[in-house]
Amino acid sequence: MFRIVILFLMINILSFAKIEDGLNLLKLKEKRRIEKLITKIENKKDVDIYLKTVNGEESIQLENPQKTIMIIVQKINDDKIASELKFTEDLRMEEKEHDLNLILTDNKDYIFNKQYEDYFQNLLVGINKLIDTSKKEEKVTDK
């Protein structure tokens, strides 16, 4: 029995390596759907995507990040949640800062209404549309 529990925990940890939900905003099925969308985008665009929710101010530290996108949601206090998008320099997203801010602004109602899965899916689909890579562009949907 103990081995089964350990195996289950290891599978879950490995399954959601790109999603760290420290605030427990997502249910298991929601994490799976978001992970599938992340994997689709990563495969089509040749990028790495990390999603992290934290209590307080934290950031993701990666060793030698290249072509990396980070979505960070921070609970600042009981009434305030902040969302941040970070990109490595090699993705050259500086020129698209206005469009990235629009993605965050256009989807803020989802996060305020606690529709976290919809929020993350819409962010990912919006980011996918803005990423320029040398790989063949293919349509990625949220479902």
Order of alpha helices (4+ residues) and beta strands (2+ residues): alpha-beta-alpha-beta-beta-beta-alpha-alpha-alpha
